[in-house]
Amino acid sequence: MGGPTDKDTARWHTKVRQLYDYWKRLHPADGVLPGRQHFDPLDIAELMPLVWMVDIIRDQPAPRFRYRLLGTRHVRAMTRDDTGRWMDEAHDDFRNSAVYPHYLDVARGEVSWRRGRPGFHVDPNYYEIERVMLPMARNPAVVDMILAITVYFDRKGNVV
């Protein structure tokens, strides 16, 4: 898988790994990505405060990304609710950011895992994040959504 992906999921935070395992169980057939129609928030209710979803719009030369859902912990970390906003409008330098290529990787059907400094979170209590972004496809030929989770850590490595 392309992008910054650590395939050793045993090293991933438990909640990140739980969403990844759930996503893998959603696959309707081997080699076919799950779509929004396969996802039930009640199946992962305990994770939903950390979950976020992004729509991928492909009516332009490059895909454009729009927040569909932001869990309450994500809203708190960003100090605002950007649900429904285009990512390139919510984050001034999104297309030039270090994480933009990760979104493009997921739009091509790849999983992107990352642990490191936050990119768009402004609350200074969030020193580090771990997240996984997972491709979803209503039509198996075209990834149209990202299912993701972010876990937040303070300077001591404690989950906040």
N, C-alpha and C positions, 0 to 999 in steps of 0.2 A: 504494500500500500504506500502511496506517495505521501509527501509531506512529513511533518514531524510525528511519526507514529512509533510508539514503543509497543511492540507486539507481545511483550511479557506482561500480560494483563494481571498476573499475580502481584505485580508491584504497584498496580493502580490503586487509588483510594477505593474503598469498598463501594461507595455510592456511585462512583464513575463506572466501576466494573459491573454493578447491578444494572445500570441503564444499558451498557453495552451488551450484556447477556440477554436482557429483555429484547433488545433490538434484533439480536441474532435469532431468538425464538420466533420473532414475528415473520421471518422470511416465509412467504407462501410456497416457494419451491427453491430447490438448490440453485444458486446463482441468480436468483431474482430478488431485487430489493423490495422491502416492505414499503407500503405507502401509508398515507395518513389514514386510509380506511381500515388499516390493520391495527392502528394504535388506539389504545383505550387508556386514558389517564387514570382510571380507577385501578388498573393493574399495577400502577407504580405510584399510588397516592402519596406515599411517604417521601418520594423523591421530587414530587412536583414543585415544591418551593425552589429547587435548584435547577429545574428544567427550563429550557428555552427553545423556541422553534423559530426558524427563519424560512420565509418563502423565497424561492429562486425564480426570478422573472427573466425570461429569455427573449424578449422582444427588441433587444438592442444588440449591438456588436459584442459587448461583454455582458455576462449575466449581472443582474442587479439584485440586491438582497434587501428584504424588508422583514422587520421583526413581526412575527405573527403572535408570539406568546412570550412573556417574560415572567418567570416565577418570582415570588415575593422576595426571596433572598437576592436574586439578580437585580431586581429593582432597587433594593436597599443598597447594594454595592455600587450601583451606578448613580445613586441619589436622585433618580427620576425614572418614570415609566415611559419607555420609548415604544411600547406596543403600537404597531401600525405604522411606524416611521421607517423610512428608507435608512439603511445603515450609513450610506454616504452623506445623509443629511444629519443624522443623529451624532455622527463622529466625523468631524471636519476633515481629517486626513485619512479616512478609511482606505481609500484605494491606493494610498502610498504607504500604508502601515505594513509592519512585518507580518501581520496575521492575514492580510488580504489574500495572499497566495494559498493559505490554508482553506479559505472559503472556496476558491476556484478548484482546489483538489477535491473537496467534498462534492461540488457541483458536477465533477466528472465521475463521481461514484466511489471515491476513496474515503476511508476513515481517517480522521485527523485527531490525534491525541497530543496534548501539550501540558507541561507543568513548567511554570515560570512566573515571571513578573506579570501583573495585569496590564492589559493594553488600554482598555476604555473605562476602567473602574476608577472613580475619583475619590472614593472614601479612603483615607490614608490608613485605616485599620486593616485593609486588605493588602497584605504584603506579597502574597503569592497565590496563584490559582492552579488548579488542575482541571482540565476539561477534555471532553471528547465530543467531537461533532460527527454525526452519523447521517449518511445519505438516505433519503426516502424518495420513492418514486410511485406516484399514482399509476402512471403508465410505465411499465418496466424499462422502456427505452430512454426515458428522460427523467433525470433527478430534478424534482421540483420543490424539495423541502429539505431542511436540515433539522434533525432532532439532536439536541445537545444538553449537556449538564455541566455545570461549573461548581466546584467546591472551592471555598475560600479559606486561606490560612493567614494567621498573624505572623509577626516577625519570629516568634518562637516555634512556629510550625503547628500551632494548634488550630483546629477548625474553628472558624468564627461565623 
